[in-house]
Amino acid sequence: MENFGFWSVLITNFLIVLYLALGGVTLAAVLHLCNGQWRFQVRNLACSLAVLFPIAGVLLLVIIAAGESAFPWMAQLDDPNAHLPGWHAPAFLYAREIIGFLLVAGLYGLFIKYQHESEIDASYAAQRRFRNVALLIPFAYFLYGSMVAWDFEMTMVPNWHSASYGAYFFQSNFHMFLAFFTIFLFFLDRSGKLAKPFEGYIFNFMAQFMLAMTILWTYLYFTQYLIMWYGRLPEEMFRFDNMMNGFGLIWWLFLVLKFVIPFCTLAITPNRHNPTVIVIVAFSIVIGTWIERYVWVSGSVDPQFYRAPMSSFSDIVVTLVIFAVSWFAVRWSLTRYGLIKAN
């Protein structure tokens, strides 16, 4: 428990890497199902981020191996008043997380395979096969995302729950993915190394997408808070109170970064046509989401057991290592599949 600040950072980094891997295929699937014509310009770039699945898998195994250090509720397994006692079972936790990860990674890999086949085979069978697996992606994202939300954030406090937490969690992370992908596209475009450059209006589309997700995230965030506040449910409000008081300005910072800055900037039409402004907003959303994830994870224990993020050398080192490995993996993927020009 004394090192939970470190494990909070590792879990936060795991969730960010996992949702970058999930987000690329999910975006490609959604654009395909909506028949978005601009999908052909970005879908392969989005799917290249699926290379992060193995990194997320390794981080998942490390976290699971940590046991009680990463899941403090394990120290309360004998508490008869604990919420969801069946869910709070280490063996069940490990099994569902590993099996769920493998199933989703396999399905997403199948989507990428069929997407490639659909590009080189115009037959009805190939197109229908691709469409069918694309239909499964949103369901997998919702179901798996809800399970991850429960295991790594909501049920970290055994007696606390929120009926809308799953939706709030995976929507927040999709919001983050859109922002990251916008940054990703911006720097690839500026590098001049793209094998097939995309049109500039893509940034406007991403800005509109981020604005919509900003509004939806704000709604989902305040939905659970308002129900507990106006419903006068002190047994559920205690977690909000502990995090607000324990983190202080850090708690409010992610609200500013994820709502105030994106909404006030992107609601102004000319800003949605300025790639530089859009990318600045995207950085705000990515940083805000990282802080948000850290606050929910570390704030699940008593304030004496966590600290401000990145206030320890170990926090910085593990984050930089994960970032570096992920960067090299994505660069390899882009080169391997001919999405960027070889040096």
C-alpha positions as CSV (number, residue, x, y, z in Angstrom):
1,M,0.0,0.0,0.0
2,E,2.9,2.4,0.7
3,N,3.9,2.2,-2.9
4,F,0.4,2.6,-4.3
5,G,1.4,6.0,-5.8
6,F,3.8,4.1,-8.1
7,W,1.2,1.4,-9.0
8,S,-1.3,4.2,-9.7
9,V,1.1,5.6,-12.3
10,L,1.7,2.2,-13.9
11,I,-2.1,1.4,-14.0
12,T,-2.7,4.8,-15.5
13,N,-0.1,4.3,-18.2
14,F,-1.5,0.8,-18.9
15,L,-5.0,2.3,-19.4
16,I,-3.7,5.0,-21.7
17,V,-1.7,2.5,-23.9
18,L,-4.6,0.0,-23.9
19,Y,-7.1,2.6,-25.1
20,L,-4.7,3.9,-27.8
21,A,-4.6,0.4,-29.1
22,L,-8.4,0.0,-28.8
23,G,-9.2,3.4,-30.2
24,G,-7.6,3.1,-33.6
25,V,-9.6,0.0,-34.7
26,T,-12.7,1.3,-33.0
27,L,-12.5,4.6,-34.9
28,A,-11.9,2.7,-38.2
29,A,-14.9,0.5,-37.5
30,V,-17.2,3.4,-36.6
31,L,-16.3,5.3,-39.7
32,H,-16.9,2.2,-41.8
33,L,-20.3,1.5,-40.3
34,C,-21.2,5.2,-40.7
35,N,-19.9,5.1,-44.3
36,G,-17.6,8.1,-43.6
37,Q,-15.8,8.6,-46.9
38,W,-12.8,10.2,-45.2
39,R,-12.1,6.9,-43.5
40,F,-10.0,5.8,-46.4
41,Q,-7.5,8.5,-45.7
42,V,-6.9,7.7,-42.0
43,R,-8.1,4.2,-41.2
44,N,-4.8,2.4,-41.8
45,L,-3.0,5.0,-39.8
46,A,-5.5,4.5,-37.0
47,C,-5.1,0.7,-37.1
48,S,-1.3,1.0,-36.9
49,L,-1.8,1.9,-33.2
50,A,-3.0,-1.7,-32.6
51,V,0.7,-2.6,-32.4
52,L,0.4,-1.3,-28.8
53,F,-1.6,-4.3,-27.8
54,P,1.4,-6.4,-26.8
55,I,2.8,-3.6,-24.7
56,A,-0.6,-3.3,-22.9
57,G,-0.6,-7.0,-22.4
58,V,2.8,-7.0,-20.7
59,L,1.7,-4.1,-18.5
60,L,-1.5,-6.0,-17.6
61,L,0.5,-9.1,-16.5
62,V,2.9,-6.9,-14.4
63,I,-0.1,-5.3,-12.7
64,I,-1.8,-8.7,-12.0
65,A,1.4,-10.1,-10.6
66,A,1.6,-7.2,-8.2
67,G,-1.6,-8.5,-6.4
68,E,-2.5,-6.5,-3.4
69,S,0.0,-3.8,-4.2
70,A,-2.0,-2.9,-7.3
71,F,-5.4,-3.8,-6.0
72,P,-5.7,-2.6,-2.4
73,W,-9.2,-4.1,-1.9
74,M,-7.6,-7.5,-1.7
75,A,-6.7,-6.6,1.9
76,Q,-10.5,-6.5,2.6
77,L,-11.5,-9.8,1.1
78,D,-12.9,-11.0,4.5
79,D,-15.2,-7.9,4.9
80,P,-18.8,-9.2,4.8
81,N,-20.1,-5.7,4.0
82,A,-17.9,-5.4,0.8
83,H,-19.9,-4.6,-2.3
84,L,-20.0,-7.3,-5.0
85,P,-18.1,-10.0,-3.0
86,G,-18.3,-12.3,-6.0
87,W,-16.7,-9.8,-8.3
88,H,-14.0,-9.1,-5.7
89,A,-12.3,-12.5,-6.1
90,P,-8.6,-12.5,-7.2
91,A,-8.8,-15.6,-9.4
92,F,-11.9,-14.3,-11.2
93,L,-10.3,-10.9,-11.6
94,Y,-7.2,-12.4,-13.2
95,A,-9.1,-14.8,-15.4
96,R,-11.6,-12.3,-16.8
97,E,-8.9,-9.6,-17.4
98,I,-6.6,-12.0,-19.3
99,I,-9.3,-13.8,-21.2
100,G,-11.1,-10.6,-22.1
101,F,-7.8,-9.0,-23.3
102,L,-7.0,-11.9,-25.5
103,L,-10.5,-12.1,-27.0
104,V,-10.6,-8.4,-27.8
105,A,-7.0,-8.3,-29.1
106,G,-7.9,-11.3,-31.3
107,L,-11.1,-9.7,-32.6
108,Y,-9.3,-6.4,-33.3
109,G,-6.6,-8.2,-35.2
110,L,-9.2,-10.0,-37.3
111,F,-10.7,-6.6,-38.1
112,I,-7.4,-5.3,-39.4
113,K,-6.9,-8.5,-41.5
114,Y,-10.3,-8.3,-43.1
115,Q,-9.9,-4.5,-43.7
116,H,-6.8,-5.3,-45.6
117,E,-8.5,-8.0,-47.6
118,S,-11.4,-5.7,-48.4
119,E,-8.9,-3.3,-50.0
120,I,-7.5,-5.8,-52.4
121,D,-10.6,-8.0,-52.9
122,A,-13.7,-6.3,-54.1
123,S,-15.9,-9.4,-54.0
124,Y,-19.1,-9.4,-52.1
125,A,-17.9,-12.1,-49.7
126,A,-14.8,-10.1,-48.7
127,Q,-16.8,-6.9,-48.2
128,R,-19.6,-8.7,-46.2
129,R,-17.0,-10.5,-44.0
130,F,-15.4,-7.2,-43.2
131,R,-18.7,-5.5,-42.5
132,N,-19.7,-8.4,-40.1
133,V,-16.6,-8.1,-38.0
134,A,-16.9,-4.3,-38.0
135,L,-20.3,-4.7,-36.5
136,L,-18.8,-6.6,-33.5
137,I,-16.2,-3.9,-32.7
138,P,-18.5,-1.4,-30.9
139,F,-20.1,-4.2,-28.8
140,A,-16.6,-5.5,-27.8
141,Y,-15.4,-2.0,-27.0
142,F,-18.4,-1.3,-24.8
143,L,-18.4,-4.6,-23.0
144,Y,-14.7,-4.9,-22.5
145,G,-14.4,-1.2,-21.7
146,S,-17.0,-1.5,-18.9
147,M,-15.2,-4.5,-17.4
148,V,-11.9,-2.6,-17.4
149,A,-13.6,0.5,-15.9
150,W,-14.9,-1.7,-13.0
151,D,-11.7,-3.5,-12.4
152,F,-9.2,-0.7,-12.5
153,E,-11.2,2.2,-11.2
154,M,-14.8,1.8,-9.9
155,T,-14.4,-1.3,-7.7
156,M,-11.0,-0.2,-6.4
157,V,-13.3,1.1,-3.6
158,P,-15.2,-2.1,-2.6
159,N,-18.4,-0.3,-1.3
160,W,-18.6,2.3,-4.1
161,H,-20.4,2.1,-7.4
162,S,-21.9,4.2,-10.2
163,A,-24.4,2.8,-12.7
164,S,-22.9,5.1,-15.4
165,Y,-19.3,4.6,-14.7
166,G,-18.6,2.2,-17.5
167,A,-19.9,4.6,-20.1
168,Y,-18.1,7.5,-18.5
169,F,-14.8,5.6,-18.5
170,F,-14.7,4.3,-22.0
171,Q,-16.1,7.5,-23.5
172,S,-13.5,9.5,-21.7
173,N,-10.8,7.3,-23.1
174,F,-12.2,7.5,-26.6
175,H,-12.1,11.3,-26.2
176,M,-8.5,11.0,-25.3
177,F,-7.8,8.7,-28.3
178,L,-9.3,11.3,-30.7
179,A,-7.1,13.9,-29.3
180,F,-4.0,11.7,-29.5
181,F,-4.8,10.7,-33.0
182,T,-5.2,14.3,-34.0
183,I,-1.7,15.0,-32.7
184,F,-0.4,11.9,-34.4
185,L,-1.8,13.0,-37.7
186,F,-0.5,16.5,-37.3
187,F,3.1,15.5,-36.8
188,L,3.0,12.8,-39.5
189,D,1.7,15.4,-41.9
190,R,4.3,17.9,-40.9
191,S,7.1,15.4,-41.2
192,G,6.5,14.9,-44.9
193,K,7.1,11.2,-44.6
194,L,3.5,10.0,-45.2
195,A,3.3,7.6,-48.1
196,K,-0.2,8.8,-48.9
197,P,-0.8,12.3,-47.5
198,F,-4.4,13.1,-46.4
199,E,-6.5,16.2,-47.0
200,G,-6.2,19.1,-44.7
201,Y,-10.0,19.1,-43.9
202,I,-9.4,16.0,-41.8
203,F,-8.3,18.3,-39.0
204,N,-11.6,20.1,-39.1
205,F,-13.4,16.7,-38.9
206,M,-11.3,15.7,-35.9
207,A,-12.0,19.1,-34.2
208,Q,-15.7,18.6,-34.6
209,F,-15.4,15.0,-33.3
210,M,-13.5,16.2,-30.3
211,L,-16.0,19.0,-29.6
212,A,-18.8,16.5,-29.6
213,M,-17.0,14.1,-27.4
214,T,-16.1,16.9,-25.0
215,I,-19.7,17.8,-24.5
216,L,-20.7,14.1,-24.1
217,W,-17.8,13.5,-21.6
218,T,-19.0,16.5,-19.5
219,Y,-22.5,15.2,-19.4
220,L,-21.4,11.7,-18.3
221,Y,-19.1,13.1,-15.7
222,F,-21.7,15.3,-14.1
223,T,-24.5,12.7,-14.4
224,Q,-23.1,10.4,-11.7
225,Y,-22.0,13.4,-9.5
226,L,-25.4,15.1,-9.7
227,I,-27.4,11.9,-8.9
228,M,-25.3,11.3,-5.8
229,W,-25.4,15.0,-4.8
230,Y,-29.0,15.8,-5.3
231,G,-30.0,12.3,-4.1
232,R,-28.2,13.0,-0.9
233,L,-26.3,9.7,-1.0
234,P,-23.4,10.3,1.4
235,E,-22.4,6.7,1.2
236,E,-21.5,7.3,-2.4
237,M,-20.4,10.9,-2.3
238,F,-17.5,10.1,0.0
239,R,-15.3,9.1,-2.9
240,F,-15.8,12.4,-4.6
241,D,-15.2,14.2,-1.4
242,N,-12.0,12.4,-0.7
243,M,-10.6,13.0,-4.1
244,M,-11.6,16.7,-4.2
245,N,-10.1,17.3,-0.8
246,G,-7.1,15.0,-1.2
247,F,-6.0,16.3,-4.7
248,G,-7.2,19.8,-4.5
249,L,-6.2,21.8,-7.6
250,I,-5.2,18.6,-9.4
251,W,-8.8,17.4,-9.3
252,W,-10.1,20.6,-10.9
253,L,-7.2,20.7,-13.4
254,F,-8.4,17.8,-15.4
255,L,-11.9,19.4,-15.6
256,V,-10.3,22.5,-17.1
257,L,-8.1,20.5,-19.5
258,K,-10.9,18.2,-20.7
259,F,-13.8,20.5,-20.7
260,V,-13.2,24.3,-20.3
261,I,-10.3,24.6,-22.7
262,P,-11.6,22.2,-25.5
263,F,-15.2,23.6,-25.3
264,C,-14.3,27.3,-25.2
265,T,-11.8,26.9,-28.0
266,L,-13.5,24.5,-30.4
267,A,-16.9,26.1,-30.0
268,I,-15.5,29.0,-32.0
269,T,-15.8,28.0,-35.7
270,P,-12.5,29.6,-37.0
271,N,-10.5,27.6,-34.4
272,R,-11.8,24.3,-35.9
273,H,-10.1,25.2,-39.1
274,N,-6.7,26.0,-37.6
275,P,-4.6,22.8,-37.2
276,T,-2.2,24.4,-34.8
277,V,-5.0,25.5,-32.4
278,I,-6.7,22.1,-32.8
279,V,-3.5,20.3,-31.8
280,I,-3.0,22.5,-28.7
281,V,-6.5,21.6,-27.6
282,A,-5.7,17.9,-28.3
283,F,-2.7,18.1,-26.0
284,S,-4.9,19.6,-23.3
285,I,-7.3,16.6,-23.6
286,V,-4.6,14.0,-23.6
287,I,-2.9,15.5,-20.5
288,G,-6.3,16.0,-18.8
289,T,-7.2,12.4,-19.4
290,W,-3.9,11.1,-17.9
291,I,-4.5,13.2,-14.8
292,E,-8.2,12.0,-14.7
293,R,-7.2,8.4,-14.8
294,Y,-4.5,8.9,-12.1
295,V,-6.9,10.7,-9.8
296,W,-9.6,8.0,-10.0
297,V,-7.0,5.1,-9.5
298,S,-4.8,6.6,-6.7
299,G,-7.7,8.4,-5.1
300,S,-9.4,5.1,-4.3
301,V,-7.2,4.8,-1.2
302,D,-6.5,6.9,1.9
303,P,-4.6,10.2,1.0
304,Q,-1.6,9.1,3.0
305,F,-1.0,6.3,0.4
306,Y,-0.8,8.4,-2.8
307,R,1.0,11.5,-4.0
308,A,0.9,14.1,-6.7
309,P,1.6,12.4,-10.1
310,M,5.1,12.6,-11.4
311,S,6.5,13.7,-8.0
312,S,8.7,10.6,-7.8
313,F,11.7,9.6,-9.9
314,S,10.2,6.1,-10.3
315,D,7.0,7.7,-11.7
316,I,8.9,9.6,-14.3
317,V,11.2,6.7,-15.3
318,V,8.4,4.1,-15.8
319,T,6.3,6.6,-17.8
320,L,9.3,7.6,-20.1
321,V,10.2,3.9,-20.7
322,I,6.6,3.0,-21.6
323,F,6.4,6.1,-23.9
324,A,9.7,5.2,-25.6
325,V,8.8,1.6,-26.2
326,S,5.4,2.6,-27.5
327,W,6.9,5.2,-29.8
328,F,9.3,2.7,-31.3
329,A,6.6,0.1,-31.7
330,V,4.3,2.5,-33.6
331,R,7.2,3.8,-35.8
332,W,8.0,0.1,-36.6
333,S,4.3,-0.5,-37.5
334,L,4.1,2.6,-39.8
335,T,7.3,1.5,-41.6
336,R,6.4,-2.2,-41.7
337,Y,3.1,-1.5,-43.5
338,G,4.4,1.2,-45.8
339,L,2.5,4.0,-44.2
340,I,5.5,6.2,-44.0
341,K,8.4,6.5,-46.4
342,A,11.6,4.6,-45.4
343,N,14.6,6.8,-44.5
